[in-house]
Amino acid sequence: MATLNYLPPVKPSAIATGAIFSHAASLAILAPLFGDTYNRAQAANSKEEFFKSKEAAGAAAAWGSSIVGSIAQTYGISALMITAGTFSTRGAAYLGSLVFLASTAPSLISQVVTEKRPLDTVAVGALARIFETVGLSLWLNYWGVRSNPFD
């Protein structure tokens, strides 16, 4: 029988506030999509017509998957912080930087070197990802992630 003993317990309020923090950072990336969808909703003749459209379905799917991703990312960084014994702000910044380097740096290099994307576009994406990783780990360090601090 499989057990979940290897997954460290994380304070539920840390997951909630971290998910809000991470979701806000990802919304900065999705804002153009929502802005365009909002303009289409205003142009639609009726609310029912808009809610039946493909744009509304796409925006709802992006929003929902962003929330689920934010919760998973928050738990993952919290679990890493607990497992690594990160108590300091410096340690949280290092941990967030390592997560950024492991998860985002390869795609950023690919976007610049292989895909030849404009640097301003890549820089905005990199800044949002830094906010999602380093910022989230700093926020979680401030908030506290341990469900029982005496463990």
C-alpha positions in Angstrom: 0.0 0.0 0.0 1.4 3.4 -1.0 1.7 6.0 1.7 2.2 9.7 1.7 4.7 9.7 4.5 7.4 11.2 2.3 5.4 14.3 1.6 6.0 16.9 4.3 2.9 18.5 5.9 2.6 22.2 4.9 0.5 24.8 6.8 -2.8 25.2 4.8 -2.7 29.0 5.1 0.8 29.0 3.5 -0.6 27.1 0.6 -3.6 29.5 0.3 -1.6 32.7 0.5 1.2 31.3 -1.7 -1.3 30.2 -4.3 -2.8 33.7 -4.4 0.7 35.2 -4.7 1.7 32.8 -7.4 -1.6 33.1 -9.2 -1.3 36.9 -9.2 2.2 36.6 -10.8 0.9 34.2 -13.5 -2.0 36.6 -14.2 0.5 39.2 -15.1 1.4 36.9 -18.0 -2.2 36.0 -18.8 -3.5 39.6 -18.6 -3.3 40.2 -22.3 -5.5 37.2 -22.9 -8.0 38.3 -20.3 -7.9 41.9 -21.6 -8.7 40.8 -25.1 -11.5 38.5 -23.9 -13.0 41.3 -21.8 -13.1 43.5 -24.9 -14.9 40.8 -26.8 -17.3 40.4 -24.0 -18.1 44.1 -24.1 -18.7 43.9 -27.9 -21.0 40.8 -27.6 -24.7 41.6 -27.8 -25.6 39.6 -24.7 -24.0 37.9 -21.8 -25.4 34.5 -22.9 -23.8 34.9 -26.3 -20.4 35.6 -24.8 -20.5 32.8 -22.3 -21.2 30.3 -25.1 -18.2 31.6 -27.1 -14.9 29.8 -27.5 -13.1 32.8 -26.0 -14.9 32.5 -22.7 -14.2 28.7 -22.5 -10.5 29.4 -23.3 -10.2 32.1 -20.7 -11.9 29.9 -18.1 -9.6 27.0 -18.9 -6.5 29.2 -18.6 -7.7 30.7 -15.3 -8.6 27.3 -13.8 -5.3 25.7 -14.8 -3.4 28.7 -13.5 -5.0 28.3 -10.1 -4.2 24.5 -10.0 -0.7 25.2 -11.1 -0.3 27.9 -8.5 -1.4 25.5 -5.7 1.0 22.8 -7.0 3.9 25.2 -7.3 3.2 26.6 -3.8 3.2 23.1 -2.2 6.3 22.1 -4.1 8.3 25.1 -3.0 7.0 24.8 0.6 7.9 21.1 0.7 11.4 21.9 -0.6 11.8 24.6 2.0 10.8 22.2 4.8 12.9 19.3 3.5 16.0 21.5 3.0 15.5 23.2 6.4 15.3 26.7 5.0 14.8 29.2 7.8 16.5 32.3 6.6 15.6 34.9 3.9 18.9 34.3 2.2 18.2 30.5 2.1 14.7 31.1 0.7 16.2 33.4 -2.0 18.8 30.8 -2.9 16.2 28.0 -3.0 13.9 30.2 -5.2 16.8 31.0 -7.5 17.6 27.3 -7.9 14.0 26.5 -8.7 14.1 29.3 -11.3 17.3 28.0 -12.9 16.1 24.4 -13.0 12.6 25.2 -14.4 12.8 28.3 -16.5 16.4 29.0 -17.5 16.5 26.4 -20.3 13.4 27.7 -22.0 14.6 31.3 -21.7 17.9 30.4 -23.4 16.0 28.5 -26.1 13.7 31.5 -26.7 16.7 33.8 -27.2 19.1 31.5 -29.1 16.9 29.2 -31.1 13.6 31.0 -31.5 15.1 34.5 -31.8 12.3 36.1 -29.8 12.6 39.8 -29.0 14.6 40.4 -25.8 11.9 42.6 -24.3 9.3 39.8 -24.5 11.8 37.3 -23.0 12.7 39.7 -20.3 9.1 40.2 -19.3 8.5 36.5 -19.1 11.7 36.0 -17.1 10.7 38.7 -14.6 7.4 37.1 -14.1 9.0 33.7 -13.6 11.5 35.2 -11.1 8.6 36.7 -9.2 6.8 33.3 -9.3 9.8 31.4 -7.9 12.1 33.6 -5.9 9.3 35.9 -4.8 7.1 33.0 -3.8 9.9 31.4 -1.8 10.5 34.7 0.0 6.8 35.1 0.7 6.5 31.6 2.0 9.6 32.1 4.2 7.9 35.2 5.6 4.6 33.5 6.1 5.9 30.3 7.5 5.3 26.9 5.9 5.7 24.4 8.8 2.4 23.1 10.2 4.1 22.4 13.5 7.2 24.6 14.1 8.4 22.3 16.9 8.9 19.3 14.6 
